[in-house]
Amino acid sequence: MSPPEWAAALSSGADPALVAWVVRLAAADWAHPDRIRRVVAARLDAGQPTDAGAVLEDLEGCGAGPLPPPAAAGRLAAGLVRLGARVSVVGQPGYPHRLAAAWPELGAPLWLFVRSATGRLPSGTAAVAVVGTRQPTLEGLETARALARILAARGVVVVSGMARGIDQAAHAGALDADGPTVGVLGTGLDVDYPHRDGPLRDAVAAAGGLVTEYRLGTPPRAPNFLWRNRIIAGLADATVVVEGRARSGALQTARLAAAQGREVLAVPGSLHQPASRAPLDLIRDGARPLTHLDEILEVLDGLPVMPGEPDDAPVADHGLAPVADHGLAPVAADVLRLLGAVPATPDRLAAASGHPIGAVLGAVADLTVRGLAAATPRGFVAVPSNGRSGQPPCL
C-alpha cells in the first residue's frame, strides 16, 4: 500500500512510508521514549539490526495497546502540516548527524518533529548548548545572553531548552545577533509552554528551529523534560552550564553530553550562591571552567570534527554490528563491568577504570537512565539483569 499523500508533505528527506509509519505509532498513547529505548536495547543485546524499520516493526508488534485508527494518524498529520512541521527519522536524510552519532547506543530519538523555515535543523556549522536554571541570578541571565550572542555572531548554532531563565536568555542572545538557535521542547509543537511565550518560540523557529519527539498536544510533564535533555546534549558539540542547582536538569544535560564524549564547560560562581552548585560540581568532576566568554570560541577551534555524514545524506546503518555491553559507550561499558552489589563511589570507579572522574560520572548517568545502575547513599550499584530475551520488551 502506498503511503498517504500527507507523508510526503511531512518528510524532511525520509522515506514517506517510514514517515507514515512513525506518525501512526506516534499517535498511540503508549509510544513514549522509554518504550522505544527498551525495544532498541533488546535489539542491541540480541545483536540485531536497529534500523528504523526494524524498531518500528517491534514497536507495532508489542501489543502494548491498541494501534490508533488511520483517522487518528491523519489528524496528527494534518496538525503537523498546519504548523509547517516535518518528521525526521533516524537513519534517513534530514536527521541531525550529531544525534545520529548517538543512535542507538546512547538513546537518541527514533523520530523528531521539527518546525523550521527549511523543514530541517541548521547543519554544517558548530553547535553549542547553553543551559541552566529556571531561577537564575541577574548575572547568570546576562552571562547566558552575552555568551549566546558571541556564539551566534560567529555562526555557531545555540541550542537550549526554551525554559524560562537561562535557556530563554541563551535563545534571546542568539536572536540579538541574528544568528541560528534551536529550541528543544518537552511538549508537543503546538503547546503554549512556557505560557504566553509564543512570540519567542516563533522567533526561534524562524532563526533555526524547534524540535521535539512528542506528538502534538503533549502537555508539559516533568519526565518529558528529562528525556528532552538528551536531545539538547546530542545536538551540540559542547555544552555550557551557566547556572544550576545541585539537582538540576542542566546538570543532567551536562553529564549526558559527557557520556557522548562531548565537551562540557561550566561558568564558575560564588560558593554561597545555590545557583552556582551545578557548575561548581561539574568543575570539581572534571568539566572545563569557562573563565571568560571568548574562551568558548577557543574551545570550539580545538574540537575534533564530529563524526558522521552531512545532514542531507543518508546515515549509515548503525545496527549491523552488535555493540558489547548493552550497546554502551566504552567508558560506560568499563564502569558497568566494575559495578556489583557493593556500592562504589565515583572516585573509586575512576581509579579502578583509569578514566577521568568526569567521564565516569557521565557514564554512571547513562547507566542509571538505562536502568543498569542505581544510586545509593554510599555509591552506585549494578541493577540485576531482567533476563530480557530477543522479544520486544512491552512492559
PENOR-V854705 format. One record per run of one state. SS is the DSSP state (2 for helix, 1 for strand, 0 for the rest). FROM is the first residue (numbers start at 0). TO is the last residue. If there is no record, write none. Layout:
ss->SS from->FROM to->TO
ss->SS from->FROM to->TO
This chain:
ss->0 from->0 to->3
ss->2 from->4 to->9
ss->1 from->10 to->10
ss->0 from->11 to->14
ss->2 from->15 to->25
ss->0 from->26 to->31
ss->2 from->32 to->44
ss->0 from->45 to->50
ss->2 from->51 to->59
ss->0 from->60 to->68
ss->2 from->69 to->82
ss->0 from->83 to->83
ss->1 from->84 to->88
ss->0 from->89 to->95
ss->2 from->96 to->99
ss->0 from->100 to->109
ss->1 from->110 to->114
ss->0 from->115 to->125
ss->1 from->126 to->130
ss->0 from->131 to->136
ss->2 from->137 to->152
ss->0 from->153 to->155
ss->1 from->156 to->159
ss->0 from->160 to->164
ss->2 from->165 to->175
ss->0 from->176 to->179
ss->1 from->180 to->183
ss->0 from->184 to->196
ss->2 from->197 to->206
ss->0 from->207 to->207
ss->1 from->208 to->211
ss->0 from->212 to->220
ss->2 from->221 to->233
ss->0 from->234 to->236
ss->1 from->237 to->240
ss->0 from->241 to->247
ss->2 from->248 to->258
ss->0 from->259 to->261
ss->1 from->262 to->265
ss->0 from->266 to->272
ss->2 from->273 to->283
ss->0 from->284 to->286
ss->1 from->287 to->288
ss->0 from->289 to->293
ss->2 from->294 to->301
ss->0 from->302 to->322
ss->2 from->323 to->326
ss->0 from->327 to->328
ss->2 from->329 to->337
ss->0 from->338 to->342
ss->1 from->343 to->343
ss->0 from->344 to->344
ss->2 from->345 to->352
ss->0 from->353 to->355
ss->2 from->356 to->368
ss->0 from->369 to->371
ss->1 from->372 to->375
ss->0 from->376 to->377
ss->1 from->378 to->381
ss->0 from->382 to->394
